Amino acid sequence: MSVKLSALILLFLAFHQVLARNRTRPNFLVVMSDAFDGRLTFDPGSKVVKLPFINYLRELGVTFINAYTNSPICCPSRAAMWSGQFVHLTQSWNNYKCLDANATTWMDLLEVNGYLTKMMGKLDYTSGSHSVSNRVEAWTRDVQFLLRQEGRPVTQLVGNMSTVRIMGKDWENIDKATQWIQQRAESSQQPFALYLGLNLPHPYKTESLGPTAGGSTFRTSPHWLEKVSSEQVTVPKWLPGAAMHPVDFYSTFTKNCSGFFTEEEIVNIRAFYYAMCAEADAMLGQLISALRETHLLNNTVVIFTADHGELAMEHRQFYKMSMFEGSSHVPLLFMGPGLMSGVEADQLVSLVDIYPTVLDLADVAPVGSLSGYSLLPLLSTCSSCPGGPHPDWVLSEYHGCNANASTYMLRSGRWKYIAYADGLRVPPQLFDMILDKEELHNVVFKFSEVSAQLDKLLRSIVHYPEVSAAVHRYNKESFVAWRHTLGRNYSQVISSLRWHVDWQRNPLANERAIDEWLYGSF
């Protein structure tokens, strides 16, 4: 046999090995929503709004009922998900500072290992995005003043019963993703990984507040409101202001929620939010339908999750930036070939677990050390699945605006322990998640031994006083550098940020407070 013929035979065999491997490796569809309360994906939360396609995933896949974000805000959360590393390791401190553009993600590794990859919609995990106002609010969060940074949450009803597409940008991306799936079915023999990031059900910008306004408008149509069970929409209990934890009180004020709200306002905000979740569900449904119609569904792992939740007026707050369940509890559902069906897994998991899980499912080796653990042993009945036991805790941390201290949440067993800053200047919180699902009773002093044990465990995972000090230094240095670039325009620029109404009432006192913060000690 000639050398040339031998080489051709080897090349032919290698080509067929690649084809055979590609046929056995699943496709991936990952849909990450923005601000989706994970408690809506299982009972009793699922009863408040009709989510037929999430229910489809529930019935044919695995639902993690104790899934948490690693940081309850957009960019740091997504940075953790894409990198598989905790926030203090990526140093993704706020919506401006996240991953380096060259960071290796699980999608990068899939592509290197033969997958056709596509990312669409909201990505939001690399450094440099979000408004100047949002950056300054994060950098100056522990200055000794209270300035409202958000618009008061409001609702807006648009259209009629035939008005379906409210979030136009999301629907545009859904249509593009649908077309991409159809093209893959027609032309490619490669396994693919498609990621789509939704804006919904994140509240919309409140246009009446000007170009720097944040998202405080809950907008929907009668079509989606009809999907909400009005009798299931509850009015959450609130602690009186004097009884609130100081960081929670700060958040309530800066989120413009410390004023009076009627019961009707609260119910409407919550109902409109649930209706926005129903619209997001329909977007997921269009992609699932596209996979089914192109005969790709049986070989595709579908994952639905979110970067964080939405408080929707729980604890006198909207938005996220909090460790309360509405903000930190996220959906996480898997459906696909070889995975179990109709299973609710109660293991504590978080977004960093997606990285090793996807790579395990694709038979791709990870690169570097990861904070997350593969969930494959919890998804499959396979007795020889890779991956060791998952720890019995999850970590979430927060260093951005609307909270005036770095915050660390450790969920373990029935307990949720929340520590702040250096662990000394701001008191911790402890909640019994079985007896106190509404998180209204801080029992940190009643169960001091439990608190001490959890604090010790937390410090073994992350030395949080050091991290808080590093964030504080970063905030000061970043603010000084930004102020230096403005020169004489500094006073004018800072007074025109989102907090301008409160700022202009006493600009000299506020500027003095910033100076004291800059030149004082931590």
N, C-alpha and C positions, 0 to 999 in steps of 0.2 A: 504494500500500500504506500503510495507516494506521500511525502510530507504535506503537500498542498491538500490532498484529499483528507488526510487525517485532521488537518486544521479546520477544514470545512465541516467535518463531522462533529468535531468538538464545539465549533461555533453554533452548529445546528442544535446540538444537545443543550448547550447553555441557553440558547434562545427559547427552547421549549420549556426549560426549567423556569425561566423568568415568566413565561406565559402561564405555566401551571401555578406558580406562586401568586401571580396577579389574580388568578381566578379564585384562589382560596382566601385572599386578603379582602376584608370588607371595605366598602366605601364608607365615608363619614359625612354626615350632615350635622353641623353644630350650629344651633341657633341660640344666640345670647341676647336676651331681652334686657332692657334698662329699667331698673326700679320695679321689679316684679316680686311681690310678696310670696315667698315660697310656701306659706301656709295655705295658699289657695289651691295647691296641687294635691291636697289630701283632706280627708274629713276631720273636723266639721267645716273647715274653711272653704272647701270646694263647693259647698251648698249655696254660697252667697251669689255665685255667678256661673253661668253656663260656659264651660270651656271644653267643647267636645273633642278637640284634637289633643289637648293635654290629657283628657280622660282616655283617649285612644292609646296614648303612650302608657298611661297607668295600667290599662287592661292588658297590653301586650308586652310590657317591659317591666323595668324596675324603677320604683320611685324612692328616692332617699328623703325620708321625712325629717331628718335632722341635718340638713345641709346648710352651711354658713359661708358668707363672704369672708375673705381674709382682710378686707378693709371696706367699710360701708360708704364708699364714694367711687365714682366712675373709673378714673385712670389707675389709681393704685390697685384697685380690685382686679382690673383687667390685666395689669402688669403681673400680678401674682398668678392669675390663671394661665397666661401665655408662657411665663417663665417657670412655673412650678415651684416658685420660691416665695417665702414669706416677705412681707413688706419691709421689715428691718434689714433684710438681706439685699433686696433690690434697691433699697433706699428711695422707694417711690413715696415721697412724703406727702404729696398733694396732687391736685389736678394739673399742675404745671411740671412737676418733677417726677418722672416715671422711668421707664426703661430706655436705655440707649437704643438708637435705631438699629444698631448692629447686634443686639442681643439675640441669642438663639432661642427660638420658640419650638414647640412641638410640631407646628406646621412646617417650619424649616426642615426639621428632621424627617418628616414624612416625604417632603419633596426630594431630599437627598436620597431617600431610599425608594424612589420609583413612583411615588404618588403624584398625580396631577392635582395641583392645589389652586384654590381660588378663595380670596377673602373679599367680602362685599359689605357695604353698610358701615355702621359705626364700629371702628376699631378702638381708637381712644386709649392706647396703652403706652405710647412713647412720649418722651418729654417734649415740652414746648407748646402744648395746646392750652385752650381755655383763656378767658379774658384777663386783662390786666387787673381788673377789679377783683376777680377770683384769686389771683396770685397774692395781691396785697392783703386781702382778707385772711388768707392762710398765714402769711408771714407775720402779721401783726395780731394774731388771735389772742395772745396773752398780754396785750397792752391793757392797762387798767381803765378801760372805758367800755360802755355798752353802746354799740351802734347797730341799728337795724340793717342787715345785709341782704335781706330777701323781701320780695313783695308779699303782701298778705295773700294767703291762698284763696282763690276764687274759682267759681265754675263758669263754664260757657257752653250753652247748648246751641248747636248749629244744625242746619238742614232739617230733614224730615225722615220718615220711616224708610225711604229709599236711599238715604245718604249713608253709604258704607265706608268709603275711603276718606277718612278724616286726616290721618297722618300721611300726606302725599309722598313725602320722601321715602318713607318705609315701603309703601306699596310699589313705588318705582323700583326700589331695590329687589323687592320680592319678585316682580315681573322679570327683572334681569336674571335673577337666580333661577327662576323657572325655565327661562330660555336656555340658560347655561346647562341645566340638567338635561333638557331635551337634546341639546347638541352633543352632550357626552354619550347619551344613549345611542346616538346615530354614528358617532365617529371614533370613539376611543376605546381601546382595550385595556387601558391603564385603570387601576383603582384610583378613585378621586377622593379628595377631602375638600368640602365646601363649607366655609364659615360665613354666617350672615349675622351681623349685629344690628339689632333694632333700636330705635329711639323710644318707642312705646314700651311700657306705659308711663315713661317719664313725663311730668307735667310740662306744658308748653310755656314759652316765654310770654310774659305779660307785656304786650306791646305798648300799652298805655303808659308804662313806666320808663319808656325810652330805650335807647340802643344798648345800655349796659344792664338791662333788667335780667333777672334770673328766671327760672321756670317755676311759676307759681299759679298757672292757669290749668285747671283740669277741664279738658274740652272733649266733648263727645256729641253724638247725635241720638235722636229717639230710637234709631235702629239698634244701637248697642245698649242703650239704657234698658231696653226691653229684655235683655239677657240677664239683668240683675234681679235677684229676688228681694224686693223691697222689705219684706218682713224679716229678712236675715241681716239687714244692714243695722249694725248696732252703734250706739253712742258710747264710746269708750269712757271709762272712769278716769278722772284726773285728780292728782294730788293738789291741794292748795299750794300756792306759790311758796309760802313760808316753809312747807314741808319738802320741797323739791331739793334734790341734790344740787350743789352749786353749779356743776357743769351742765346739768339738764336745764337749770333755770337760765343760764347764759344762752344755751341753744334755743330755748323757747323765745327769748327776747330777740336774738339776732335773726331768727326765722320769722319775725313779725307775727308771732302767735300769742303774745302775752296779753292782748286785748280781749274784749268780750266777743264770743261767738254764740249765735243762737243755735239751738238744737237742730233747726232746719238747715243751717249752714253746714254744720258738721256732717249731718246725714247726706246732704247733697255732695259734699267733697268726697266722701267715701263711696257713694254710689257711682259718681262720675269716674272715679279711679277704677272701680271694678269694671265699668263699661269699657274703659281704655284697655284693661287686661283682656277683655273679650275680643277686642279688635286685634290685639297682638296674637291671640290664639288663632284667629282666622288666617293671619299671615303664615303662621306655622302650618296650618292646615293646607294652604295652597302648595307649599313645598312638599308636604307628605303626599298630596294628591299627584303632584308631578312625578315623584318617584314611583308611585303605584302605576300610573298610566304608562310610564316608560319601562316598566318591568324591572326597575332597579331597587325597589323597596326591600325585596327579600335578601339582598346582599348589601344593605346599607345600615350602618349603626347611626341611629338618630339620637342626638343629645340635645336636650332643652335645659337652659339654665338662665341665670341673670347675674349682673354684676353686684347688685344689692337689692334691697326691698324698698318699701315706701311706708312711712308711718301713717299717712292719711288721717291725721289728727289724733292718733294715739299719743298719750303722754303730752298733750297740748303741743304737738309738733306735726309738721308735714316734712316731706323730703326724707333724707337719709342721715348720714353723719352721726349715727347713734348706735349703741350696742343693744338697744331694745329689739325685740323679736321682729317687729314690723320692718325695721331697717336692716337687720343683719341676717335674717333667715331667708335663704334663697331657694328657688326650685332647682332640682337636679334629677332629671329623668333620662334613662337609657332604654333604647329599644333596638333590637337587631338580631342578626343570625347568631345562634348559639347562646343567646342570653335568656335568662329566665323571664317568664311572663306572669303578670299579675302579682308581683311581689312588692311589698313595702318593707324597705330595709331601715331599721332604726339606728344603725351605726352612725356615730357622729363623723361627718365628713366636711370637707371644704373645697373651695375652688382649685387649690393647688393640686388636688388629687386628680384633676382632669388630665393633666400632662402625662403622668406615668400610665394612667389607664388607657388613653388613646394609643400610646406607643405599644403597650402590651397587646392590645387588640390588633394592632397592625404588625406585630412581630418585629418591632424596631427597638433597638437598644437606646436608652437615654444617654445623654452626655452630661457629665458633671454631677454634682450632688443636688438632690431635690428635697424640698420640704414636704412634698406630697407623697402619698402612697397609692399604689395601684388598687383600684376597686374591683378588678376582675374576679377575685375570689368571692366577692359579694354579688357579682352579676351572673356568674355561671355556676353550673353544677360540676364543672370540671374538677376532678380531684387533684390533678397535677398542674393547675394553673399557677403561673409565676406570681411572685409577690408574697410578702410575709404578712403577719397580722397588723391591722391598722391600730394605731394608738387609740386610747379611749378618751381622747380630748381633741378639741379644735381651738385654734388661735385666730383671733382677729385683732387688728390694731388700727388706730386712726390718728392722723397727725395734721388734718386739714382745717379748713375754716368752719365756723359755726360751733366749734367746741374749743374752749380756751385752755385745754390741757391735753397732752398726748394720752391716748386711751388704749387700754389693753384688755381684751376680753378672753377669758379662758372658760370654755364650756366643758364640763366633765361630769358624767353621770347626771344626777338631778340638779346639779348646781351650775349657776352662771356667776362667775367672779369677775369683777371689773376693777382694775387698778388704774391709777392716774399719775402722770408726771413722774416724780421720783419716789412715789409710794409713801411720802411723808406729809407733804403740804396739802394734798387734796385727799379726803377720806375715800376709801374703796366702797364698793357695793357688792352685795351678795344676794342672789335671788334663788329661791327654791322653785324650780321650773315645773314641779309636779303639783305642789299645793298653791302656787302663786303664778299661774300662767299669765296674768295681766301685769306682772312685775311691778307691783305697787308697794311691796313690803321689803325694805332693805333689812336683812337679818344678819349683817356683817358682825355686829357686836353680840347678838344672841348666840351665834354659832362661831365663836372666835377661834376655836380649834380647827374647824373646817376651813375658815378663812386663812389661817396660818398655813395649813397644809397646801391649799390651792395657791397661795402666794409663793410658797417655796417651789412648787411645781412650775409655776409661771416663770420664775426667775431662772429655773434650770433650762427653760426653753429659750428665753430671751432675757438678757440682763436689762430690764426696761428702764431703770434710772439712767443708765449710760445712753441708751437710745434716745430718751427724752432730752437729755442734755445735748446730744448731737443734733437733734431736730431744732432745738432752741438756737444753737449756734448758726445752723444753716439759715433759719428764718431771719436772724439779725443780719448776717452777711449778705443774704439775697436782697433784703430791703435796702440796706445801705448802698449796694451796687446799683440797684434800680433808681434810688433817689439821686445818686451821683449823676446818672445819665440825663436827668431832667434839668439840673441846674436851677436857674431862676424860675422855671415853670413848675417846680415841685408843688408849691402851695395850691396853684390853680388846678393841677392835674389831680391831686389827691382829694380835693374838695368836690370833684365832679364824678367820683366813683359812686357805686351803688348806694353807699351810705350817706350821700351828700346832704339829705334833709337833716339827719341827726348831726352830722359834722358841722353844718353851717350855723347851727344854733349856738355853738361855742367853739369856733375853729381854733382859737389861740390855746384854750385849755386842752383840746385834743392833741394839738401839735406838741404841747408841753408834755403830755402823757407819753407820746411816742418817744420824745427825747429822753425822758426818765427811763423808759424801757430799754432804749438802745444802750445807755451808758450805765445802767444798773447791773446788778449781778443776777444770775439765774435763781 
